[in-house]
Amino acid sequence: MLMIEEELGRPANEIFKDISPNPIAAASLGQVYKARLAETGEEVAVKVQRPDMLRRVSLDMYIMRKIFGAAQVLQDATSKAKTEFVPLFDEWAAGTYRELDYVNEGKNGMKFRDQITSRVAGVAVPDVKFQATSRKILTTGWVNGIKLAELPDDRLNEKVKLGVQCFLTQLLDTGFFHADPHPGNLMVNEKDELVVLDFGLMSEVRSGQSDVFVAAIIHLGNRDYEAVVEDFIELDFLNGDVDRKRVVPVLGAILDQALEGGGAKSINFQTLSSELSQVTFDFPFRIPPYAALVIRALGVLEGIALTGDPKFKMIMEAFPYVSKRVMSTDTPLLRKAFRDIVYVDGVFSAKRLQVLLDSSAGFLGDGDAFVDFDTPSAEAMDPTESIKFLNSEDGKFLRSIIADEIAVSLDVVARSSTVELKRRIPAPLRALPFVNVLNLIPELSEDEIVQLENVREIVKFLSDRQISSKNVTPESLRALLPELGNSASDIGVQVAGQLSELAVRRAFDARRSSGEVVAGRKRFPQSRLQSNLSRWNSNLTKK
């Protein structure tokens, strides 16, 4: 009571009533009592800091900093790793000192609530009573509920998935994240909401780093280890001057070993982190201070999940969020990551797009540590949900991709029909001038046949139509547009624009082939359009 009166400047009974005689919870820095606000009668939790904590913490910090300094010397003498232990410790120590300021903790909680509860449904944060809060006293609304770790397994798994979504939103969206999500800080209240407590230890991810985290997960899933190394450099795990020719095969071998074999089905975040730590003995791999808190938080959250589900895979659980993020975020890095998924050797893959859409809806298939983009899940996203996404603002980039593919395919279909018509013309008529012109039209390449199959897949999973690649016609593609709803006009305009550019380019190239110099050639954004035009022009030149 003395601490309350000293900190709040009034007798405790003027602020609280029915204070529990003993703490109902305890932590390293303070103890929690249950009480009621004297003015309103509202039940509250009152966290009171232990006496003399500043001196005690400072002594501990001094001793531990000496230990970390010795660890730095040992590492430098025995390993090529470049983890800076003292700065790493200083980051943690600064967070510990901030934990001693309960006013700051209260502000953190309200900032967290404003950012997260509007983004993730089913998450709650107790209200802070600042009129009864000081540097050493924190008063919040009381939570009637049960600790997350005490839930039965079926409910635990459900709430852990919500917790993963909540944490990923912090890490990859807001950038302001809870760095201490241990079991005592996560509860489920009477409304079945996941309640997050204790905002003393928070950290932040710099602007742009969240996109690199998303890209790294995608590149790991694609096993594009060259890109993973670039991501690690961007995230400050590796120096920019690292010997890429040496580190890529070593990192690839470690990750391949982790992702294959008998243990692949149970690989999790902690296992993957352990495997990656092998790199530190041969290369200047380091853990930047901000990342230490991220790794710790992910490890703690995964540890809770594994108690209810030994097969829980944190990285797989992250994929719905990652998939949505990579399809909807308008940044160059994530646009490239999106293309890395849906284009294989420069050729669009409708199957991979479908897997990406399915994973965004939580249908993850039977991948080991990552979603297998080449193997669709047995369960799939409802076509109406796909169309809803296409119609949304987040689906703008995907609409442009589909428009490009439809434009290319319409051109291919038209040429396919013309080539087929040419074959059916009786031999005596083939010498006629207008028939001879048809010989300028190139046959379909293997890539273009794949394009027709891709469009069939697009039509299938967007409209639930069963269309074979042989039956893909301009009419079948046009029939898809009304089913796309509001996005149809946007896609239609883009398709028309692509086809117009194609027609103009071909007309220019045809005139040039007859000896006329054409200036101001227009560059086309899609490599397959350029490829088709090159083949068309090649035939003209040969003729």
CORCOR-V980740 format. One record per residue. N is the residue number from 0. RES is the residue in one letter. OMEGA is omega as a letter, one per 20 degrees, with the letter a starting at -180 (999 if undefined). Layout:
n | res | omega
N | RES | OMEGA
N | RES | OMEGA
//
This chain:
n | res | omega
0 | M | a
1 | L | r
2 | M | r
3 | I | a
4 | E | r
5 | E | a
6 | E | a
7 | L | r
8 | G | r
9 | R | r
10 | P | a
11 | A | a
12 | N | r
13 | E | a
14 | I | a
15 | F | r
16 | K | a
17 | D | r
18 | I | r
19 | S | a
20 | P | a
21 | N | r
22 | P | r
23 | I | r
24 | A | a
25 | A | r
26 | A | a
27 | S | a
28 | L | a
29 | G | r
30 | Q | a
31 | V | r
32 | Y | r
33 | K | a
34 | A | r
35 | R | r
36 | L | a
37 | A | a
38 | E | a
39 | T | a
40 | G | a
41 | E | r
42 | E | a
43 | V | r
44 | A | a
45 | V | r
46 | K | a
47 | V | a
48 | Q | r
49 | R | a
50 | P | r
51 | D | a
52 | M | a
53 | L | a
54 | R | a
55 | R | r
56 | V | a
57 | S | r
58 | L | r
59 | D | a
60 | M | a
61 | Y | a
62 | I | a
63 | M | r
64 | R | r
65 | K | r
66 | I | r
67 | F | r
68 | G | r
69 | A | r
70 | A | r
71 | Q | r
72 | V | a
73 | L | r
74 | Q | a
75 | D | a
76 | A | a
77 | T | a
78 | S | r
79 | K | r
80 | A | a
81 | K | r
82 | T | a
83 | E | a
84 | F | a
85 | V | r
86 | P | r
87 | L | r
88 | F | a
89 | D | r
90 | E | r
91 | W | a
92 | A | r
93 | A | r
94 | G | r
95 | T | r
96 | Y | r
97 | R | r
98 | E | r
99 | L | a
100 | D | a
101 | Y | r
102 | V | r
103 | N | r
104 | E | r
105 | G | r
106 | K | r
107 | N | a
108 | G | a
109 | M | r
110 | K | r
111 | F | a
112 | R | a
113 | D | a
114 | Q | a
115 | I | a
116 | T | r
117 | S | a
118 | R | a
119 | V | r
120 | A | r
121 | G | r
122 | V | a
123 | A | r
124 | V | r
125 | P | r
126 | D | r
127 | V | r
128 | K | a
129 | F | r
130 | Q | r
131 | A | a
132 | T | r
133 | S | a
134 | R | a
135 | K | r
136 | I | r
137 | L | a
138 | T | r
139 | T | r
140 | G | a
141 | W | r
142 | V | r
143 | N | a
144 | G | a
145 | I | r
146 | K | a
147 | L | a
148 | A | a
149 | E | r
150 | L | r
151 | P | a
152 | D | a
153 | D | r
154 | R | r
155 | L | a
156 | N | r
157 | E | a
158 | K | r
159 | V | r
160 | K | r
161 | L | r
162 | G | r
163 | V | r
164 | Q | r
165 | C | a
166 | F | r
167 | L | r
168 | T | r
169 | Q | a
170 | L | a
171 | L | a
172 | D | a
173 | T | a
174 | G | a
175 | F | a
176 | F | r
177 | H | a
178 | A | a
179 | D | a
180 | P | a
181 | H | a
182 | P | a
183 | G | a
184 | N | a
185 | L | a
186 | M | r
187 | V | a
188 | N | a
189 | E | r
190 | K | a
191 | D | r
192 | E | r
193 | L | a
194 | V | r
195 | V | a
196 | L | r
197 | D | a
198 | F | r
199 | G | a
200 | L | r
201 | M | r
202 | S | a
203 | E | r
204 | V | a
205 | R | r
206 | S | r
207 | G | r
208 | Q | a
209 | S | r
210 | D | a
211 | V | r
212 | F | r
213 | V | a
214 | A | a
215 | A | r
216 | I | r
217 | I | a
218 | H | r
219 | L | r
220 | G | r
221 | N | a
222 | R | r
223 | D | a
224 | Y | r
225 | E | r
226 | A | r
227 | V | r
228 | V | r
229 | E | r
230 | D | r
231 | F | r
232 | I | a
233 | E | a
234 | L | r
235 | D | r
236 | F | r
237 | L | r
238 | N | r
239 | G | a
240 | D | r
241 | V | r
242 | D | a
243 | R | a
244 | K | r
245 | R | a
246 | V | a
247 | V | a
248 | P | r
249 | V | r
250 | L | r
251 | G | a
252 | A | r
253 | I | a
254 | L | r
255 | D | r
256 | Q | a
257 | A | a
258 | L | a
259 | E | r
260 | G | a
261 | G | a
262 | G | a
263 | A | a
264 | K | a
265 | S | a
266 | I | a
267 | N | a
268 | F | a
269 | Q | r
270 | T | a
271 | L | r
272 | S | r
273 | S | r
274 | E | a
275 | L | a
276 | S | r
277 | Q | a
278 | V | a
279 | T | a
280 | F | a
281 | D | a
282 | F | a
283 | P | r
284 | F | a
285 | R | r
286 | I | r
287 | P | a
288 | P | a
289 | Y | a
290 | A | r
291 | A | r
292 | L | r
293 | V | a
294 | I | r
295 | R | a
296 | A | r
297 | L | r
298 | G | r
299 | V | a
300 | L | r
301 | E | r
302 | G | r
303 | I | a
304 | A | a
305 | L | r
306 | T | r
307 | G | a
308 | D | a
309 | P | a
310 | K | a
311 | F | a
312 | K | a
313 | M | a
314 | I | r
315 | M | a
316 | E | r
317 | A | a
318 | F | r
319 | P | r
320 | Y | a
321 | V | a
322 | S | r
323 | K | a
324 | R | a
325 | V | r
326 | M | a
327 | S | a
328 | T | a
329 | D | r
330 | T | a
331 | P | a
332 | L | a
333 | L | r
334 | R | r
335 | K | r
336 | A | r
337 | F | a
338 | R | r
339 | D | r
340 | I | a
341 | V | r
342 | Y | r
343 | V | a
344 | D | r
345 | G | a
346 | V | a
347 | F | r
348 | S | r
349 | A | r
350 | K | a
351 | R | r
352 | L | r
353 | Q | r
354 | V | r
355 | L | r
356 | L | r
357 | D | a
358 | S | r
359 | S | r
360 | A | r
361 | G | r
362 | F | a
363 | L | r
364 | G | a
365 | D | r
366 | G | a
367 | D | r
368 | A | a
369 | F | r
370 | V | r
371 | D | a
372 | F | a
373 | D | a
374 | T | r
375 | P | r
376 | S | r
377 | A | r
378 | E | a
379 | A | r
380 | M | r
381 | D | r
382 | P | a
383 | T | r
384 | E | r
385 | S | a
386 | I | r
387 | K | r
388 | F | r
389 | L | a
390 | N | a
391 | S | r
392 | E | r
393 | D | a
394 | G | a
395 | K | a
396 | F | r
397 | L | r
398 | R | a
399 | S | r
400 | I | a
401 | I | r
402 | A | r
403 | D | a
404 | E | r
405 | I | r
406 | A | r
407 | V | a
408 | S | r
409 | L | r
410 | D | a
411 | V | r
412 | V | r
413 | A | r
414 | R | r
415 | S | r
416 | S | a
417 | T | r
418 | V | r
419 | E | r
420 | L | a
421 | K | a
422 | R | a
423 | R | a
424 | I | r
425 | P | a
426 | A | a
427 | P | a
428 | L | a
429 | R | r
430 | A | r
431 | L | a
432 | P | a
433 | F | r
434 | V | a
435 | N | r
436 | V | a
437 | L | r
438 | N | r
439 | L | a
440 | I | a
441 | P | r
442 | E | r
443 | L | r
444 | S | r
445 | E | r
446 | D | a
447 | E | r
448 | I | r
449 | V | r
450 | Q | r
451 | L | r
452 | E | r
453 | N | r
454 | V | r
455 | R | r
456 | E | r
457 | I | r
458 | V | a
459 | K | a
460 | F | r
461 | L | a
462 | S | r
463 | D | r
464 | R | r
465 | Q | a
466 | I | r
467 | S | a
468 | S | r
469 | K | a
470 | N | r
471 | V | a
472 | T | r
473 | P | a
474 | E | a
475 | S | r
476 | L | r
477 | R | a
478 | A | r
479 | L | a
480 | L | r
481 | P | a
482 | E | r
483 | L | r
484 | G | a
485 | N | a
486 | S | a
487 | A | a
488 | S | r
489 | D | r
490 | I | a
491 | G | r
492 | V | a
493 | Q | r
494 | V | r
495 | A | r
496 | G | r
497 | Q | a
498 | L | r
499 | S | r
500 | E | r
501 | L | a
502 | A | r
503 | V | a
504 | R | a
505 | R | r
506 | A | r
507 | F | a
508 | D | r
509 | A | r
510 | R | a
511 | R | a
512 | S | r
513 | S | r
514 | G | a
515 | E | r
516 | V | a
517 | V | a
518 | A | r
519 | G | r
520 | R | a
521 | K | r
522 | R | a
523 | F | a
524 | P | a
525 | Q | a
526 | S | a
527 | R | r
528 | L | r
529 | Q | a
530 | S | r
531 | N | a
532 | L | r
533 | S | r
534 | R | r
535 | W | a
536 | N | r
537 | S | r
538 | N | r
539 | L | a
540 | T | a
541 | K | a
542 | K | 999
//
